[in-house]
Amino acid sequence: LKKPTLVIQGLKDGVLPNVPGSTEQVGPKTGEAIYNNLKAAQHKVLVQIECASHVLQWEGCAEGFDPPPERCTPPNELKPYGQDAHEPWDGPHSTLKAALIEWIKDKKFNKEEDGSFIVDESGVARQVS
């Protein structure tokens, strides 16, 4: 695959089977394996969302809670990826939506063409490589 590629994964993905003879869940390693094997891609980005599962497109964080859970609100100087500062994170589904929009329009995630990112439980994206 030579095209720019965005890989997004929930780190609580438990849908994929375990490694034979092991209790270790492979779900969280799948996105990283795909990303690492994209040797010919012009640009590639891996986004791993800490509190998301296999169905991250439907998962929220602060919706339906008043007040929202503390973990959904990033520290004052930070903001959830794809959202305004000083508001609770809407959840993995909002990160997925914002990431797809940025990728389709600009071929970037968090203004970067390449790299690996972790999105924490308050929706803040940090580049790890």
N, C-alpha and C positions, 0 to 999 in steps of 0.2 A: 504494500500500500504506500503510494507516494504522496497522496493528497494530505493537506493539513488535517489533523485528526484530534478531536476532543474526546477524552475518555472521562466519564463521570461515574462515581461509584459511592454507595453508602457503605461505611465501614461496619455496620451492623447487619450486612447482607448475610442471611443464614439460609438462603434458598438453595444454593449450590451444595452438592454433597460433600461429605468429609473425604479427606484423603484416605484411601483404603488402609486399614490397620491403624488408623490414627483417630484421635478425638478432636484434632485440630480442624477448625472450620476453614475451608478454602475460599469462601465467598469474599472476604476482605482482601485476599491476595490476587484475585482475578484481574481487577483493573490495573494493578501494578504490573502483572505479567503481560497483559496486552500492551500497555505503554512501553515496557522495556523491549518488546519484540517488534516495535514499529521502527525498524532500523532505517528504512528508506523514506520515511515521512519527511516532507519539507519542514513542517512545523508540527509539534505535538505537545499536548497539554494533558496532564492528569489532575483531576479534581476529586479528592476524597472527602466525603462529608461525614464527620465523626458520629453524629447521632441518627444517621439515615440508614434505612434498610433497602431491600430490593425494590420496594415500591415508593421510592423517595418522591416520585412525581405527585403523590397524594398526601405526603406527610407535612404537617404543620408544626408550629412550636407554640405561638402565643394565641392563636385563634381560639375563641371560646372561653378564655380565661380572663377574669377581671379581679385583681390585676394579673398580668401575664407572669408565668414562672420566672424567677430571678435569672435562671440560666439563659433565658431568651433575650435578655437585654445586655448588650456589650458594654464595657466600661465607657465612660464619657468621651474619651478621645478616639474611640473606634466606632465603626458602623458596620452593620451587616452588609455583605456583598450584594450589590444591586439595589440597595435601599437607601433612604435618607438617614442621616445621623440622628441620634437621640430618639430612635423608635425601636420597639422590640422587633426581633427577627420573626418574619412570617413562617420560617421553617424551610426544610429541604426543598419543597416544591418551588419556593420563590427563588432559591439559589439556582435550581435547574433552569427555571424560566429565564432569569437574567443571564445565565451563562450561555444558553442557546441563542438568545438575542445578540449578545456581544459577539459570539463566535460566528454566527451567520453574517452579521454586518461587517465585522472587522477581522475575523480569524484570530481573535485574541480572547484571553480570559484574564480579568483583572489587569488589563492593558499590556499583557505579555503574550508573545507568540509561542513561547516554549517554556516548559518547566512543570514542576509537580507542586501541587497546592493542597493544603489541609484547610477545610472549613470547620471551625470549632462549633461548640454547642450554642454559641450566641450568634452564629452566622458570619463571623469574621474570617476572611480568607487570608492565609499566610503562605508565602512561597517557601517551600522546603528544599527545592533544588532547581 
